[in-house]
Amino acid sequence: MRTFAGYIAISCIVAVFFTTLFFSAGEVKKAGEFQDALESKVNKEHMNVNRTSLMKDEDGRVFSEINRPFRLYTEDEDIPDFAKDIIITSEDQNFYEHVGFDAGAILRAVVKNLVFTHIQQGGSTITQQLARNMYLGQEKTYNRKLTELFYAGQIEKNLTKDEIMEMYLNVIYFSNGVYGIGTASQYYFSKPVTELNQGEISFLASIPNNPGKYDPIKHFDETKKRQERLLELLVTSEKLTEKEAVKIKKTPIHLKVKKAVEEYPDYAFYVEHELKELIGEKEGFADELADAGSEEERDGILKEWDERFHAVISSGVIINTALDPAMQKKSTKALNDTLESTELEGASASIDNKTRKIVAITGGKNYKEYNFHHAFQAFRQPGSAIKPLLVYGPYMEKLHPSLQETIDGNQYCIKGYCPVNYGNASPGMVTISQAFAQSYNGPALRMMEKVGVDQAFGFIRPFHFQKVSKEDKTFAASVGGFTYGMSPLEMTDAYTSFIDGEYTPARAITDVTDSEGNLLLYQWKDNATEVWSKSTTAQMRSLLHQGAVSGTGKPAYVSRPYVGIKTGTTNQYHDFWVMGLTDRYTTGVWVGHDTPENMSSIESWRPGHRIWKQIMK
């Protein structure tokens, strides 16, 4: 009888709802549109729960969690039946019988609410609560409650009871920014839900009813009292014996609260950037953007690409990376210690010579995640650091000289362009090795003239320098004169071609899998390009080694089986570069100001050399 009365009440409420809808909106077709929208929105394909994605280092250790709030999705088979029993008994005892709403419960709620001037009791089922959490928010109005009924009914049409329970237990709030029972298990007990005992499960199940009141960290005793009440409720409903309940109540509860994992923000931010690039390449956004015919079309592609990136991040993926924590710590310390008491900024990147993976990257002094990242977002003129790539390498490749071949080291002019040597030096005839070690500008200009500007630029094409354009194809580029220049990461990446003559784009991401680590979603498939012949590579390595032993790179020298260094200083001392490699790593360092200013007063202090040496020793 009570249930029948409940259905009568529901029918009346629904009638009022649609009557109000018709006349207040003035559109009879509104109901049909509402139903169409409901069916489109509430289906398996679109019922996605935002999940936390994880970044892992080279050893599989999580170092960053992205997409807040913290939420790890737990599949139905991994959720203990005991947890489901408690939730159903305390929240919705007719869960497996009703069609999304409990008419009797709603009638009781309506009667109680008539006594008050606002809603006191909701009578919501688990399905209604899921609808509220997924689509509607927590506003307490009759209109929202009515809408909730329709959403709940649509959910029941599209999902099985087990699927509804699974999703519900993954969206409910467990206080402290934690959503879902699996996440709560990891957060409060630092272990998966499958390893919890019944005392811990019932303790967690006490939280969602009132996450503020039953916050286990602030109100442990209140949470424990509710746990015991829930256990008594299980006894009443014959899900537990009195003896079993007493035993569970006595089970010690020891919280082991998990701290948010947010290590190495420099590296984590770059990985997010690279993931977006990877998605763009694998799903065609990059090609579409290149072929865009208008600014409007370009903006549309960029928006779609960004939405897809956020959808991937929100799906709870595992991003496996090449991060070497020890190398990252050393790089961060070197940069911060050197620049701490100055107004200077800096950046560095280190690439493993064998794997061509980015093992460490620093984005700036005392870097905070999502701040401007100098390693890949700052583009600065490279100064003489570009000479091995744009001048000496091409010269060796085209003319095959001996390193002892002499060349005029004095100032040289082409069509009015007359770069001077450092300190206005006029050394006369020097060997190619000496010209490189002392970074004379006159020989660099002469070499580019013999190679030809177009051919010289052809050799750096494989590196895909983002900001280099046809306007940069001038003789000024021979000594680092570019419109925008290169990023520290781009320069470091290009220098890996001096490892063995081949170039493969350096990546931080090794692969991206689903949340279980099983299904491979994304992975770079880069092919090696031969940039330098074996003879040119050998000569360039010799020149770089001389630069480290007796040239401008000497202050950064480290004792390794092999070390090669080239430095760069731009006009007006706006930028300091130290680029080089050892037998194990290729590392680049840039030091300067965000707004370029003259640093001649600190040139002798050589901050870039200090950072490079600390990283590589």
C-alpha angles and dihedrals in degrees: 000000000000091000091048090052089049092056090049089053092048091050091052093048092049091049090052090048095055093041089054090045093053099047102032092049094037092221123110090191090061093094093055092047090049091053092047091051090047093053091047094049102038108060136108094261094058101034096096123155116215109245135191115255119214133215118209130196128228091284096049095257117142111243102165138028116203133191106045139245097066108252129158113186118232121201120229094251090057095052110092115241088229090064091051092049092054094047094047094045093049101036111025120004093178093050096124094046107045128078097231101304134052107228094196092050091049092051091052090049092049092051092049093046091053087068091059134053093237139028113293102162128031107190089211122172124217088260092053091048089052090051090050093050095044102041119359116042128223103290112141105222132123091239091056091046091053092049088049090060092057093047090049091052091050091049090053089053093053105037136047119237090256091052091049091050092048093051093043093053088051097052105040117106122250098183128254094064092300123136127186132023095261091052091047090052091054093042100048101029104020093231138089120274091246089067097051121110121227092262091057093044093052090045091055091045088060094066108067096061089072112355093187096050094040099043100146093211098051100026107027094153093052090050091049091051091052090048089057091048090052091051090052088051089054089053091051091051090047095243090121136024119238089249093053091049092051091050092051092048089056093051107114116245113212115179117214101184116206118225119222111265108232107147129152099013092184091060096038094054091049091050090055089051091049092047089057089051091049092051090048092053097044096043098040101249093122092053092046090051092051090052096044111133100200142024090248092054090047092052090050092052092047091051093049091046091051092049091051091050092052091047090055092047090050093051095074102250128174112235110199114201142180094241113150103201094200092052092045092051091048092049093048092047093048092052097043096043093049098045100030099106095038137075089236125119127208148173140198140189130195125196127192108240094214101046099026087225125141105247098174138011133175122202101192146315112316088352120207121199116271093015117127105295110219095192096067106006100050116082115192136165108270101216114197091343086086094059098087090053102038104027118017098036094050091043092054092045095051105033103025095213127176114253087237092058109119128236134180107269097191128102116292133193132207118186092335095315107122115168114190127221120250108282089008088278119181104192097167118214113004136170120257087248091055092045090054097044093051093037095228114188098208094065092045091056092047091050094051090050090056093046095042126238096255094048092046091053089047089067093058094046093095090061093063096215101202100216100038112110139174089267088067092062096105135113088256088074089068089076097033104278107150134149094239106350130202138308120248090248092051091051093047090048092052092050090062086076086076091063093079107336094268128106127210118169109257114240136189095201119075095180144326122231138177121273092275092052091240111101115062107224105170137006134163115250102193124168123213118247122205107231102163131031119238092258093049091047091052092049093047092049089051092050092048090049091052088049089056096044103042108356138075091300095059096103088060096048117137127188105250134136085260132010129171127176139181123182133201135200120183129216114293088015091274096145137030118200131185114183127174153113143236129199088280112027142030111213135179129192130192125187127184145101127289087236103041116246136164114281099178091119091065099036093106090053088063101203093179091054091050093052094046092049094050091050096047104038 
